[in-house]
Amino acid sequence: MKQYLSFIINGLLAVAVIVLFVLHFTTSSSGTKSVGGDKKNQSEAQDILPIAYIDVDTLLMHYQFAKDAYADLLAKSERSQNDFNKKMTQWQKEGAEFQRKYQSNAFLSRERAEQENNRLMKQRQELEELDAKLSQEFLEEQRRMNNQLIDTINTFLKAYNKEKKYQLILSNTAMDNNVLSADSVYNITAEVVELLNVRYIKK
């Protein structure tokens, strides 16, 4: 509860700082300049308040590198899952066959039945270990892909901002909303996605 209250307070403070910043720059120039209105563009908004934000969810939906990376990750995961399912199905068949033989006294000796049971138990343990290994490998691959994706975006933004000269570029997602309210003129997502895709295609 305290963490939630702290988040609300910090959010309100951030909004207050932005409002003061806007008021300072809009009143210190000519007294008539305003961030409101439908005719302003991003360059005008940048002169007034040199910040911008990116809708990360939208960016990931339209950035071709992100789509390709997620498709590759999904394909690898499906291949691994299919291989695991085949091994599990085979183990289940052998287990059912063991059960049938055991109930019909088809084993030559009790020792032979115990050997087969131990073999199946060992296989089950190996399958459980394989399942855990595949899950860990998937998480590591996902982490590697996310780091690569973040690196490409950060590298691009450094070059992009040499010309744009924003003082602050915020990220905005459905799960972690850092922008509580903002005029769409400060949303640079479309331009960033377009330039990222051009850069990715050239490679």
C-alpha positions as CSV (number, residue, x, y, z in Angstrom):
1,M,0.0,0.0,0.0
2,K,2.9,2.4,0.9
3,Q,4.6,1.6,-2.4
4,Y,1.3,2.4,-4.3
5,L,0.9,5.7,-2.4
6,S,4.5,6.6,-3.2
7,F,4.0,5.9,-6.9
8,I,0.9,8.2,-6.9
9,I,2.8,11.0,-5.1
10,N,5.8,10.7,-7.4
11,G,3.6,10.7,-10.5
12,L,1.8,13.9,-9.3
13,L,5.2,15.5,-8.6
14,A,6.4,14.6,-12.1
15,V,3.2,16.1,-13.6
16,A,3.7,19.3,-11.5
17,V,7.3,19.7,-12.6
18,I,6.2,19.4,-16.3
19,V,3.4,21.9,-15.8
20,L,5.8,24.4,-14.2
21,F,8.2,23.8,-17.0
22,V,5.5,24.5,-19.6
23,L,4.4,27.6,-17.9
24,H,7.9,28.9,-17.6
25,F,8.7,28.5,-21.3
26,T,5.3,29.7,-22.5
27,T,5.2,32.9,-20.5
28,S,8.9,33.8,-20.8
29,S,8.9,34.2,-24.6
30,S,6.2,36.4,-26.0
31,G,3.4,35.7,-23.7
32,T,1.2,34.4,-26.6
33,K,3.0,31.1,-27.3
34,S,1.0,28.0,-26.1
35,V,1.3,24.3,-26.3
36,G,-2.4,24.0,-27.1
37,G,-4.1,24.0,-30.5
38,D,-4.4,21.6,-33.4
39,K,-2.0,23.3,-35.7
40,K,1.3,22.8,-33.7
41,N,3.8,20.2,-35.0
42,Q,6.5,18.3,-33.3
43,S,9.2,20.9,-34.1
44,E,7.1,23.7,-32.5
45,A,6.4,21.5,-29.5
46,Q,10.1,20.7,-29.2
47,D,10.9,24.4,-29.0
48,I,8.4,24.9,-26.2
49,L,9.1,21.7,-24.2
50,P,12.0,19.6,-25.5
51,I,10.7,16.2,-24.4
52,A,9.0,13.3,-26.3
53,Y,7.6,9.9,-25.6
54,I,7.5,6.6,-27.3
55,D,4.7,4.1,-27.1
56,V,6.7,0.9,-26.7
57,D,3.8,-1.5,-27.3
58,T,3.1,0.2,-30.7
59,L,6.8,0.3,-31.5
60,L,7.2,-3.5,-30.9
61,M,4.1,-4.2,-33.0
62,H,5.5,-2.4,-36.0
63,Y,9.3,-2.6,-35.7
64,Q,10.3,-5.3,-38.2
65,F,13.4,-6.4,-36.2
66,A,11.2,-7.0,-33.1
67,K,8.6,-9.0,-35.1
68,D,11.3,-11.1,-36.8
69,A,13.1,-11.7,-33.4
70,Y,9.9,-12.8,-31.7
71,A,8.9,-15.0,-34.6
72,D,12.3,-16.8,-34.4
73,L,12.0,-17.2,-30.7
74,L,8.6,-18.7,-31.1
75,A,9.7,-21.1,-33.8
76,K,12.6,-22.3,-31.7
77,S,10.3,-22.8,-28.7
78,E,7.8,-24.8,-30.8
79,R,10.6,-27.0,-32.2
80,S,11.9,-27.7,-28.7
81,Q,8.4,-28.3,-27.4
82,N,7.6,-30.7,-30.2
83,D,10.8,-32.7,-29.6
84,F,10.0,-32.9,-25.9
85,N,6.4,-34.0,-26.6
86,K,7.6,-36.8,-28.8
87,K,9.9,-38.1,-26.1
88,M,7.1,-37.8,-23.5
89,T,4.6,-39.6,-25.7
90,Q,7.2,-42.5,-26.2
91,W,7.7,-42.7,-22.5
92,Q,4.0,-42.9,-21.8
93,K,3.6,-45.7,-24.4
94,E,6.4,-47.7,-22.8
95,G,4.9,-47.0,-19.3
96,A,1.5,-48.3,-20.5
97,E,3.2,-51.4,-22.0
98,F,5.1,-52.0,-18.8
99,Q,1.8,-51.8,-16.8
100,R,0.1,-54.3,-19.2
101,K,3.0,-56.8,-18.9
102,Y,3.1,-56.4,-15.2
103,Q,-0.6,-57.0,-14.7
104,S,-0.5,-60.1,-17.0
105,N,2.6,-61.5,-15.4
106,A,4.4,-61.3,-18.8
107,F,7.9,-60.7,-17.2
108,L,10.2,-63.7,-16.9
109,S,11.1,-62.7,-13.4
110,R,10.4,-60.1,-10.7
111,E,14.0,-58.9,-11.1
112,R,13.3,-58.2,-14.8
113,A,10.1,-56.2,-13.9
114,E,12.1,-54.1,-11.4
115,Q,14.8,-53.4,-14.0
116,E,12.2,-52.2,-16.5
117,N,10.4,-50.1,-13.8
118,N,13.8,-48.5,-12.8
119,R,14.5,-47.7,-16.4
120,L,11.2,-46.0,-16.8
121,M,11.7,-44.0,-13.6
122,K,15.1,-42.9,-14.8
123,Q,13.7,-41.8,-18.1
124,R,11.0,-39.8,-16.3
125,Q,13.6,-38.0,-14.2
126,E,15.6,-37.3,-17.4
127,L,12.4,-35.9,-19.0
128,E,11.8,-33.6,-16.0
129,E,15.4,-32.4,-16.2
130,L,15.1,-31.8,-19.9
131,D,11.8,-29.9,-19.4
132,A,13.6,-27.6,-16.8
133,K,16.6,-27.2,-19.1
134,L,14.4,-26.2,-22.1
135,S,12.5,-23.7,-20.0
136,Q,15.8,-22.2,-18.8
137,E,17.2,-22.0,-22.3
138,F,14.0,-20.3,-23.5
139,L,14.3,-17.7,-20.8
140,E,17.9,-17.1,-21.6
141,E,17.2,-16.8,-25.3
142,Q,14.3,-14.4,-24.5
143,R,16.6,-12.3,-22.3
144,R,19.3,-12.2,-25.0
145,M,16.8,-11.2,-27.6
146,N,15.3,-8.5,-25.4
147,N,18.8,-7.1,-24.6
148,Q,19.6,-7.0,-28.3
149,L,16.3,-5.3,-29.1
150,I,16.9,-2.7,-26.3
151,D,20.5,-2.1,-27.6
152,T,19.3,-1.5,-31.2
153,I,16.7,1.0,-30.0
154,N,19.1,2.8,-27.6
155,T,21.8,3.0,-30.2
156,F,19.3,4.4,-32.7
157,L,17.9,7.0,-30.3
158,K,21.4,8.3,-29.5
159,A,22.0,9.0,-33.2
160,Y,18.4,10.2,-33.7
161,N,18.6,12.7,-30.8
162,K,21.8,14.3,-32.0
163,E,19.6,16.2,-34.5
164,K,16.4,16.3,-32.5
165,K,18.0,17.4,-29.2
166,Y,15.3,16.3,-26.9
167,Q,16.2,16.8,-23.3
168,L,14.0,13.8,-22.3
169,I,12.5,10.8,-24.1
170,L,10.0,8.8,-22.1
171,S,8.8,5.3,-22.7
172,N,5.1,4.4,-22.4
173,T,3.6,0.9,-22.2
174,A,0.3,-0.6,-21.1
175,M,2.0,-2.4,-18.2
176,D,4.3,0.4,-17.1
177,N,2.7,3.7,-17.9
178,N,5.3,6.5,-17.4
179,V,3.2,9.0,-19.3
180,L,-0.1,9.6,-17.5
181,S,-1.2,12.3,-19.9
182,A,0.4,14.0,-22.9
183,D,-0.5,15.8,-26.0
184,S,0.0,13.5,-29.0
185,V,2.3,16.0,-30.6
186,Y,5.0,14.7,-28.2
187,N,4.5,11.2,-29.4
188,I,7.4,10.4,-31.7
189,T,6.6,6.6,-32.0
190,A,5.6,6.7,-35.7
191,E,8.7,8.5,-36.8
192,V,11.0,6.3,-34.7
193,V,9.4,3.1,-36.0
194,E,9.7,4.3,-39.6
195,L,13.4,5.2,-39.2
196,L,14.2,2.0,-37.3
197,N,12.6,-0.1,-40.1
198,V,14.6,1.8,-42.7
199,R,17.8,1.2,-40.7
200,Y,16.9,-2.5,-40.2
201,I,16.1,-3.1,-43.9
202,K,19.4,-1.5,-45.0
203,K,21.3,-4.0,-42.9
